[in-house]
Amino acid sequence: MKYKINVCSIMEYGQRKDAQGNAHQEDCMFPAHRQAKDTDRLFIVCDGMGGHDAGEVASATVCEAMSESIMRNAPDPEGNFSDATLQTAINDAFEALDKKDTGAAKKMGTTMTLLKLHSRGATIAHMGDSRVYHIRPGEDEKSTHILFVTEDHSLVNDLVKIGELTPEEAKTSRQKNVITRAMQPNMERRPRADIYHTADIKPGDYFFLCTDGMLEETSDENLRYFFSKEAGSDEEKVAKLTQTTQNNRDNHSAIIVHVLDVTKEPVDGDKEAVDGETFAEESPKAILPPAFTKDDSAPAIQQIKKNEDKTSQKKENKLSKLLNKWLFIMTAAVVIAFAALYFVNANKTSTDNNIITVTLEPQTNGANSHNNSNNDSNIVHGATVVASPTIPISNQQTQTNQNRESNNAEKQEIENAEPQQESSTNTQTASVINDAVSSIENESRSQTNNVIVSNENADTSQTRSDSIPPQN
């Protein structure tokens, strides 16, 4: 790509004072403030760590080391630029910081933001809470879109992501100046920079590099207004930003790169990967601003959306597995509950069936067959008597005899003719049954719940009954 750009810069002290009460500036930028040219394609902004030893030394060291390394390894401003070249520059900056280490307990340090325009688009890198914005202006604030903004490496941002703080609370938190990633000398583990690529660059776009001091009283909504066509020319935009931030507590700096025109020209091996990797796939995790629109077709943003879709699909699959497990557990619980209920009912039924049965099996012979047939109402013939706690056995036998008496008209005459015999026979039968029940109840208490007693005296009763002749 070939670019025509306009570059502006801001550098203010704010209310920051040193120990002697003098204005203190710990920021540094490349190219230096008000020295940028329209032919420049590399831009760096660093914010020295406030309160640490020689923060301004750290920021100046990183700007100088990285710019020299990149211009040495990528001399063509609009030629190819790879992540390997960028990483070399970062390593060179760490080496330069190591050489300037004073051994103080509180190490000097700095944030780092970088923008490199090259033949394939733009490369953005950062560490810390300084930011880079890619803004596409509209006629007014509502039609102006923030296409991309870096994600702060800060404690409050991490707390917002896990829900411990709201974005509003983060703005006023006492820990908002605590950063989780920075460049310092002699670090055991050197942090990696987040790297972002885009080829979606159109005439009129702005790239805005700034330290956190620029954003103390400025929201994304304010920035959309400042970079809209409504806010005027580049010089007017710089004046409005300067006026808005002049009373900020921290010192603050910014570089504004306005893309006036861009020409996409074929590049040798443009379809080949940069250093063996696809250009868009090198993009890191980044915050997509709320104003992101579907019309934007930056390859890197598309790749991020694909990654988000994959992540969403994985979450859905995990949720589906959890639901299946839950359904299985619930089904098993229902089956177990029904099985337990079945066994409880079976046990209860078995208990309810603990009954006492008395069987009367009288012995008959051929000689007495006539008397037997005539005296069916007086003898319990092959009867089974069930003793329950609520219905006495004698009452059941009496009821049976009464039913037989009422249903047998022919036998009624014989029964009426032999009242004494019937009374005697019934009395004997009831006595035998009551004696059997008492014996069974005593034996049941000591041994089992179910006892069956056979009436051994039934034959004697039958013999006595047969020996009495009927009275006509």
C-alpha positions in Angstrom: 0.0 0.0 0.0 1.0 3.6 -0.7 -0.1 6.3 1.7 -0.6 10.0 1.9 -0.8 11.1 5.5 -0.9 14.1 7.8 0.7 13.8 11.3 0.1 15.9 14.4 1.2 15.5 18.0 0.3 16.6 21.5 2.6 16.6 24.5 1.5 18.3 27.8 2.7 18.3 31.3 -0.7 18.4 33.0 -0.5 18.8 36.8 2.5 16.5 37.2 5.3 18.0 39.3 8.7 16.6 40.4 10.1 16.6 43.9 11.3 20.2 43.4 7.8 21.3 42.2 8.8 21.6 38.6 6.7 20.3 35.7 7.8 16.8 35.0 7.3 14.9 31.7 7.9 11.2 31.6 6.4 10.5 28.2 8.4 10.1 25.0 7.4 9.7 21.3 9.0 8.9 18.0 9.2 11.0 15.9 9.8 13.6 18.5 7.1 16.1 19.3 6.3 18.4 16.3 9.1 16.8 14.2 7.0 14.2 12.3 7.0 14.3 8.5 4.4 13.1 6.0 6.9 10.5 4.8 7.2 8.8 8.2 5.6 5.4 8.5 6.7 4.4 12.0 5.2 6.0 15.2 5.9 5.1 18.8 4.5 6.5 22.1 5.8 5.5 25.5 4.7 6.6 29.0 7.4 6.3 31.7 6.2 4.7 34.9 5.2 7.4 37.3 6.8 7.2 40.7 9.6 4.9 39.6 13.3 5.8 39.2 13.9 7.6 35.9 10.6 6.9 34.1 11.5 9.4 31.4 14.8 7.5 30.8 12.9 4.3 30.3 10.5 5.8 27.8 13.2 7.5 25.8 15.4 4.4 25.8 12.6 2.2 24.3 11.6 4.8 21.7 15.2 5.2 20.6 16.1 1.5 20.6 13.0 0.3 18.8 13.0 3.0 16.1 16.7 2.4 15.3 16.2 -1.4 15.1 13.2 -1.2 12.8 14.7 1.3 10.4 17.9 -0.8 10.3 16.1 -4.1 9.6 13.2 -2.6 7.4 14.8 0.3 5.6 12.0 0.7 3.1 9.3 2.7 4.9 6.5 1.3 2.8 8.1 -2.1 2.2 7.3 -5.4 3.9 7.2 -5.5 7.7 7.1 -8.8 9.6 6.4 -9.7 13.2 9.9 -11.1 13.4 11.3 -7.6 12.7 9.0 -6.2 15.4 10.0 -8.8 17.9 13.7 -8.1 17.2 13.0 -4.4 17.9 11.3 -5.2 21.2 14.3 -7.4 22.3 16.7 -4.7 21.4 14.7 -2.3 23.6 14.9 -4.7 26.5 18.6 -5.0 26.0 19.0 -1.3 26.0 17.0 -1.0 29.3 19.2 -3.7 30.9 22.3 -1.6 30.1 20.8 1.4 31.8 19.7 -0.4 35.0 20.9 1.5 38.0 20.2 -1.4 40.4 17.6 0.6 42.3 14.9 -1.4 44.2 12.2 0.3 42.2 13.0 -0.3 38.6 12.3 2.3 35.9 9.8 1.2 33.4 7.5 2.3 30.5 4.5 1.4 28.5 4.8 1.0 24.7 2.5 1.6 21.8 3.5 1.3 18.1 2.0 1.9 14.7 3.8 0.8 11.5 2.3 1.5 8.1 3.7 -0.9 5.4 2.9 -2.5 2.1 0.3 -4.9 3.5 -1.6 -2.5 5.8 -0.8 -1.5 9.4 0.7 -3.3 12.4 -0.2 -2.2 15.9 1.6 -3.4 19.0 1.4 -2.4 22.7 2.2 -3.2 26.3 0.7 -1.4 29.3 -2.3 1.0 29.4 -1.3 3.4 26.6 -3.7 3.0 23.7 -3.9 2.9 19.9 -7.3 3.7 18.2 -8.3 3.1 14.6 -11.2 5.6 13.9 -13.3 6.0 10.8 -14.9 9.5 10.8 -18.4 10.3 9.9 -20.2 13.6 9.6 -20.9 13.7 13.3 -20.3 11.7 16.5 -23.0 9.1 15.8 -21.7 8.3 12.4 -18.1 8.1 13.5 -16.9 4.6 14.4 -14.0 3.3 16.5 -12.9 0.2 14.4 -10.3 -1.0 16.9 -8.8 -0.1 20.3 -6.1 -1.9 22.2 -6.9 -3.6 25.5 -5.3 -2.1 28.6 -2.9 -4.3 30.5 -4.0 -3.0 33.8 -5.4 -4.3 37.1 -8.7 -2.5 36.9 -9.3 -3.8 33.4 -8.7 -7.4 34.7 -11.1 -6.7 37.6 -13.8 -5.4 35.1 -13.4 -8.5 33.0 -14.0 -10.9 35.9 -16.9 -8.7 37.2 -15.3 -7.4 40.3 -15.6 -3.8 39.1 -17.9 -2.0 36.7 -16.4 0.3 34.0 -17.7 3.3 35.9 -16.0 2.1 39.1 -12.8 1.5 37.3 -12.5 5.1 36.2 -12.3 6.3 39.8 -10.5 3.3 41.4 -7.4 4.0 43.4 -5.7 1.1 41.5 -6.4 2.4 38.0 -2.7 3.3 37.6 -1.5 -0.3 38.4 -0.4 -1.9 35.1 0.1 -5.6 34.6 2.5 -5.5 31.6 5.4 -3.1 31.0 9.0 -2.9 29.8 11.6 -2.9 32.6 15.3 -3.7 32.8 16.5 -7.2 33.8 13.2 -8.9 34.0 13.1 -12.6 34.7 10.3 -13.1 32.2 10.0 -10.4 29.5 6.3 -9.7 28.7 5.0 -10.2 25.2 3.4 -7.4 23.2 -0.1 -7.7 21.9 0.1 -7.4 18.1 -2.8 -6.5 15.8 -2.9 -6.3 12.0 -5.4 -4.6 9.6 -5.6 -4.1 5.9 -8.9 -2.2 6.1 -7.5 1.3 5.7 -9.5 3.9 3.8 -8.9 7.6 3.0 -10.1 9.7 5.9 -9.2 7.1 8.6 -7.4 8.2 11.8 -4.8 6.4 13.9 -4.6 7.9 17.4 -1.7 6.8 19.7 -2.0 8.2 23.3 -0.9 7.7 26.9 -3.5 7.2 29.6 -3.2 10.8 30.7 -5.0 11.9 27.6 -8.1 9.9 28.6 -8.5 11.0 32.2 -11.6 13.1 31.3 -12.2 11.8 27.8 -14.6 9.0 26.9 -14.9 7.1 23.6 -18.0 9.2 22.9 -15.9 12.3 23.1 -13.3 10.8 20.8 -15.9 10.0 18.2 -16.8 13.7 18.2 -13.3 15.0 18.1 -12.5 12.8 15.1 -15.7 13.5 13.2 -15.9 15.9 10.3 -18.0 18.1 12.5 -14.9 18.9 14.7 -13.1 20.6 11.9 -9.6 20.3 10.4 -6.7 18.3 11.9 -5.4 21.5 13.5 -8.8 22.2 15.1 -9.0 18.7 16.4 -5.6 19.1 18.0 -6.6 22.4 19.6 -9.9 20.9 21.0 -8.1 17.8 22.4 -5.4 20.0 24.0 -8.0 22.3 25.6 -10.0 19.4 26.9 -6.9 17.7 28.6 -4.9 20.7 29.7 -6.1 20.3 33.4 -5.5 16.6 33.6 -3.4 15.5 36.6 -1.0 13.3 34.7 1.3 14.3 31.9 0.0 13.2 28.5 1.1 12.7 24.9 -0.5 11.7 21.6 0.2 11.2 17.9 -2.5 11.7 15.4 -2.0 10.1 11.9 -4.6 11.1 9.4 -4.7 8.9 6.3 -5.5 11.3 3.4 -5.2 8.8 0.7 -4.2 5.1 0.3 -3.4 3.2 -2.8 -3.5 -0.6 -2.8 -0.8 -1.8 -5.1 0.1 -5.5 -5.7 3.1 -6.6 -3.7 5.5 -9.3 -4.7 4.4 -12.6 -3.1 1.4 -10.8 -1.6 -0.4 -14.2 -1.4 2.5 -15.7 0.5 2.6 -15.7 4.2 4.7 -13.2 6.2 7.6 -15.1 7.6 5.6 -18.3 7.1 2.4 -17.1 8.8 -0.8 -15.7 7.4 -1.0 -11.9 8.0 -4.4 -11.8 9.5 -3.8 -14.8 11.8 -1.1 -13.0 13.8 -3.7 -10.7 15.3 -4.0 -11.0 19.1 -7.0 -10.9 21.3 -8.4 -7.4 21.3 -11.4 -5.5 22.3 -13.9 -4.9 19.5 -15.5 -1.5 20.1 -19.2 -1.2 20.4 -19.3 0.9 17.2 -18.0 -2.0 15.1 -20.2 -2.4 12.0 -20.9 -5.3 9.7 -19.7 -3.2 6.7 -16.1 -3.3 8.0 -14.2 -6.1 6.3 -10.8 -6.0 7.9 -9.2 -9.4 7.6 -7.9 -9.3 11.1 -11.3 -8.4 12.5 -12.9 -11.2 10.5 -10.4 -13.6 12.0 -11.3 -12.5 15.5 -15.0 -13.0 14.8 -14.2 -16.6 13.6 -12.3 -17.2 16.8 -15.2 -15.9 18.8 -17.6 -18.1 16.9 -15.4 -21.2 17.7 -15.3 -20.2 21.3 -19.1 -19.8 21.4 -19.6 -23.2 19.8 -17.3 -24.8 22.4 -19.3 -23.2 25.2 -22.6 -24.5 23.6 -21.1 -28.0 23.3 -20.0 -27.9 26.9 -23.5 -26.7 28.0 -25.1 -29.5 26.0 -22.9 -32.1 27.7 -23.8 -30.7 31.1 -27.5 -30.8 30.3 -27.3 -34.4 29.1 -25.5 -35.4 32.4 -28.2 -33.6 34.4 -31.0 -35.4 32.5 -29.2 -38.8 33.1 -28.8 -38.1 36.8 -32.5 -37.0 37.1 -33.7 -40.1 35.2 -31.6 -42.4 37.4 -33.0 -40.7 40.5 -36.6 -41.2 39.3 -35.9 -44.9 38.6 -34.3 -45.4 42.0 -37.2 -43.6 43.7 -39.8 -45.8 42.0 -37.8 -48.9 42.8 -37.6 -47.9 46.5 -41.4 -47.2 46.5 -42.1 -50.6 45.0 -40.1 -52.5 47.6 -41.7 -50.5 50.4 -45.2 -51.3 49.1 -44.2 -55.0 48.6 -43.0 -55.2 52.2 -46.1 -53.5 53.5 -48.3 -55.9 51.5 -46.4 -58.9 52.9 -46.9 -57.5 56.5 -50.6 -57.0 55.9 -50.9 -60.6 54.7 -49.8 -62.1 58.0 -53.1 -63.9 58.7 -54.2 -66.9 60.8 -56.0 -69.6 59.0 -58.0 -72.5 60.5 -58.9 -75.4 58.4 -61.7 -77.8 59.4 -61.6 -81.1 57.4 -64.2 -83.5 58.8 -63.9 -87.2 58.1 -66.9 -88.9 56.6 -67.8 -92.5 55.8 -70.4 -94.2 53.6 -72.7 -95.2 56.4 -73.2 -91.6 57.6 -73.4 -90.1 54.2 -77.1 -89.4 54.5 -76.7 -87.7 57.9 -73.8 -85.7 56.5 -75.9 -84.3 53.7 -78.7 -83.4 56.0 -76.5 -81.8 58.5 -74.3 -79.5 56.3 -75.6 -76.5 58.1 -74.4 -77.9 61.4 -70.9 -78.9 60.4 -68.1 -76.7 58.9 -67.3 -78.9 55.9 -63.7 -78.2 54.5 -64.0 -74.6 55.7 -61.1 -72.1 56.0 -61.5 -69.5 58.7 -59.4 -66.4 58.6 -58.7 -64.6 61.8 -58.1 -60.9 61.6 -57.6 -58.3 64.3 -60.9 -56.7 63.6 -63.3 -59.6 62.7 -63.6 -62.5 65.2 -63.5 -66.1 63.8 -66.6 -67.2 65.7 -68.6 -64.3 64.1 -67.4 -65.3 60.6 -68.5 -68.9 61.2 -71.8 -67.9 62.6 -72.4 -65.6 59.6 -71.6 -68.5 57.2 -74.0 -70.8 59.0 -76.7 -68.2 58.9 -76.3 -67.7 55.2 -76.5 -71.4 54.6 -79.6 -71.6 56.7 -81.4 -68.8 54.8 -80.5 -70.2 51.4 -81.5 -73.9 52.0 -85.2 -74.2 52.4 -85.2 -77.9 52.5 -82.7 -78.1 55.4 -84.6 -75.5 57.4 -87.2 -78.1 58.4 -84.5 -80.5 59.6 -82.8 -77.7 61.5 -86.0 -76.7 63.1 -86.7 -80.3 64.2 -83.3 -80.6 65.8 -82.7 -77.3 67.7 -80.9 -78.9 70.5 -78.6 -80.9 68.3 -77.8 -77.8 66.2 -77.1 -75.8 69.3 -74.9 -78.4 70.7 -73.0 -78.9 67.4 -72.5 -75.2 66.9 -71.3 -74.7 70.4 -68.8 -77.5 69.9 -67.6 -76.1 66.6 -67.2 -72.5 68.0 -65.4 -73.9 71.1 -63.0 -75.9 68.8 -62.3 -72.8 66.7 -61.7 -70.5 69.7 -59.3 -73.0 71.3 -57.4 -73.2 68.0 -57.2 -69.5 67.6 -55.9 -69.0 71.1 -53.3 -71.7 70.6 -52.2 -70.1 67.3 -51.9 -66.6 68.8 -49.7 -67.8 71.6 -47.4 -69.7 69.2 -47.3 -66.7 66.8 -45.9 -64.3 69.4 -43.0 -66.6 70.1 -42.1 -67.9 66.6 -43.7 -66.7 63.4 -46.4 -64.3 62.1 -48.2 -66.9 60.0 -49.6 -70.1 61.7 -52.0 -72.6 60.2 -53.8 -74.8 62.6 -55.7 -77.9 61.5 -58.6 -78.8 63.5 -57.8 -82.4 64.8 -61.1 -82.6 66.8 -63.3 -82.1 63.7 -63.7 -85.9 63.3 -64.8 -86.4 66.9 -67.5 -83.7 66.5 -68.6 -85.3 63.2 -68.9 -88.7 64.9 -71.0 -87.3 67.7 -73.2 -85.5 65.3 -73.8 -88.6 63.2 -74.7 -90.7 66.2 -77.8 -88.6 67.1 -80.8 -89.8 65.1 -83.0 -87.2 63.6 -86.4 -86.5 65.3 -89.4 -86.5 63.0 
